[in-house]
Amino acid sequence: MLLVLMAMAFGVIAFVPPVQDGDRGFGVNAIPTSLAGWAATDGAPEEALPRDPNETVSFRRTYREGDRVAWVSVALFVRQDDPKRRASLNLVHPEANAKRIEGLRVPISLNGTAGTSMTLPAKVIHAGDGRLLVVHWYQIGGRIYGSEYWYRLALLRDVLVERRATTVLVRIAVPADRGGPEGALRVVATLAPPLYASVSAALAEGRAR
């Protein structure tokens, strides 16, 4: 029933004013060169964070702290009122060469304050001889969605009420061989709060222009 209502709602979009193109000013400052003491270089491997052809703009970096490594992607999608432009569910995680994929739901505090954690989706990808943990969230303005269901509802509201259809997909990928998924999750918990703050600031600046 929900899917029918969503389809009907998107179907009437043609009769209302067009949505805005996106958040102007969303730039490379959305993904800083340092996160919690981890230093970054440009780029991230495709086998860890697949690209989505519908990305309007994306920034990808490799973060290192000592001998530890993490990969981050921040991708902006605009005009999400058009189904052909939406982020692909099949490209959030590297599934093509995976032997096995484990789904997890992990509590992470994005504002760095104890007791204010939210649950985010994660996947442990078993590929080759290694394991990779990938955690992601969708962001509309300063609002975070770890549930595909609630994200789609929020997007529908943004299209119909705010006449915006801009989404940011944030992904953090961490090798999970040495410390296991638990160790990789600790890395995500360290990097996620400052990354969320940077993305939120970039979106707020873009909407204010």
C-alpha positions in Angstrom: 0.0 0.0 0.0 2.8 2.4 0.9 4.5 1.8 -2.4 1.3 2.6 -4.2 0.8 5.8 -2.3 4.4 6.8 -3.0 4.0 6.1 -6.7 0.8 8.2 -6.8 2.5 11.0 -5.0 5.5 11.0 -7.4 3.0 10.8 -10.3 1.5 14.2 -9.5 4.8 16.0 -9.4 4.4 16.9 -13.1 1.5 19.2 -12.1 3.5 21.3 -9.5 6.5 23.6 -9.8 9.7 21.9 -10.6 12.1 21.0 -7.9 15.3 22.9 -7.3 18.4 21.5 -8.9 20.3 20.9 -5.7 22.4 22.3 -3.0 24.7 24.9 -4.6 28.1 25.2 -3.0 28.3 21.6 -2.0 32.0 21.1 -2.6 35.2 19.3 -1.6 35.0 20.8 1.9 32.2 18.2 2.5 35.0 15.6 3.0 37.9 17.1 4.9 41.6 16.2 4.5 41.8 15.1 8.2 39.3 13.2 10.3 40.0 12.7 14.0 43.7 12.7 13.3 43.5 10.5 10.3 45.2 12.1 7.2 43.7 11.7 3.8 44.8 11.3 0.2 42.6 11.6 -2.8 40.8 8.6 -4.2 39.4 5.3 -3.0 39.3 1.9 -4.6 36.3 0.9 -6.7 36.3 -2.6 -5.3 35.6 -1.1 -1.8 33.3 1.8 -2.8 31.6 1.3 -6.2 30.7 4.4 -8.1 27.1 5.2 -9.0 26.6 6.6 -12.5 23.8 8.8 -11.1 26.2 10.7 -8.8 26.1 14.4 -9.6 29.3 15.0 -7.8 31.3 12.8 -5.4 34.4 13.0 -3.3 36.4 9.9 -2.4 39.4 9.7 0.0 41.7 7.2 1.6 42.3 7.9 5.3 45.3 6.6 7.2 46.3 6.5 10.8 49.6 4.6 11.4 49.1 1.3 9.6 45.3 1.5 9.6 43.3 2.5 6.6 39.7 3.5 5.8 38.0 4.7 2.6 35.3 7.3 2.5 32.9 8.4 -0.2 30.5 11.3 -0.1 28.2 11.5 -3.1 25.6 14.1 -4.0 22.5 13.1 -5.9 20.1 15.8 -7.3 16.7 15.6 -8.9 15.7 12.5 -7.0 12.1 13.1 -8.0 13.2 11.4 -11.2 13.5 7.6 -10.6 16.2 7.4 -13.3 18.4 9.7 -11.3 18.1 8.0 -7.9 21.0 6.3 -6.0 21.2 2.6 -6.9 20.6 0.2 -4.1 22.9 -2.3 -5.8 25.9 0.0 -5.8 26.1 1.0 -2.1 28.3 -2.0 -1.3 30.7 -4.0 -3.4 28.6 -7.0 -4.1 29.9 -8.2 -7.5 32.7 -10.4 -6.4 31.5 -11.2 -2.9 31.6 -14.8 -1.6 29.3 -13.9 1.3 27.6 -10.8 2.7 26.6 -10.4 6.3 24.1 -7.6 7.2 24.4 -5.8 10.5 22.7 -2.9 12.3 25.1 -0.9 14.4 24.5 1.9 16.8 26.8 4.9 16.2 26.8 8.4 17.7 27.2 10.8 14.8 27.3 13.9 17.0 29.9 12.3 19.3 27.6 12.4 22.4 27.1 9.3 24.5 23.4 8.2 24.6 22.5 9.8 21.3 23.5 6.9 18.9 21.4 6.0 15.9 21.3 2.6 14.2 23.0 2.5 10.8 23.1 -0.3 8.3 26.4 -2.2 7.7 27.6 -5.0 5.6 30.6 -7.3 6.1 31.7 -8.3 2.6 33.7 -11.6 2.3 35.7 -11.4 -1.0 38.9 -13.2 -1.9 40.8 -13.8 1.3 39.7 -10.7 3.1 36.7 -9.0 4.7 35.5 -5.5 4.3 33.1 -3.6 6.6 30.9 -0.9 4.8 28.7 1.4 6.8 26.5 4.0 5.1 23.8 6.6 5.7 21.6 8.9 3.6 21.5 12.6 4.5 18.9 15.2 3.5 20.1 18.5 4.9 21.0 17.7 8.5 18.7 14.7 8.8 20.2 11.2 8.8 18.5 8.1 7.6 19.9 4.6 8.2 16.6 2.9 7.1 15.8 2.7 3.4 12.1 2.8 4.3 12.3 6.1 6.3 14.8 7.6 3.8 12.3 7.1 0.9 9.5 8.6 3.0 11.6 11.6 3.9 12.6 12.0 0.2 9.0 12.0 -0.8 8.2 14.7 1.7 11.1 16.8 0.5 9.9 16.5 -3.0 6.3 17.4 -2.4 6.7 20.0 0.4 10.1 21.6 0.1 10.4 21.1 -3.7 13.9 19.8 -3.2 15.1 16.4 -4.2 18.7 16.3 -3.1 20.3 13.4 -1.2 23.8 12.7 0.0 25.1 9.2 0.4 27.9 8.8 2.9 29.9 5.5 3.0 32.8 4.4 5.1 34.7 1.2 4.2 37.2 -0.4 6.5 39.2 -3.6 6.1 38.0 -6.1 8.7 40.8 -8.7 8.7 43.1 -7.7 11.5 40.7 -6.6 14.2 37.6 -8.3 12.8 34.3 -6.4 12.2 34.5 -5.1 15.8 37.8 -3.4 15.2 36.5 -2.0 11.9 33.4 -0.7 13.7 35.6 1.2 16.2 37.3 2.9 13.3 33.9 3.9 11.8 32.8 5.2 15.2 35.9 7.5 15.2 35.5 8.8 11.7 31.7 9.1 11.4 31.1 12.1 13.8 33.5 14.6 12.2 32.5 13.4 8.7 28.8 13.9 9.5 29.6 17.4 10.8 31.5 18.3 7.6 28.8 17.1 5.3 26.1 18.9 7.3 28.0 22.1 7.2 28.5 21.8 3.5 24.8 21.2 2.9 23.7 24.0 5.2 26.0 26.4 3.3 24.7 25.2 0.0 21.0 25.7 1.0 21.8 29.2 2.3 23.0 30.4 -1.1 
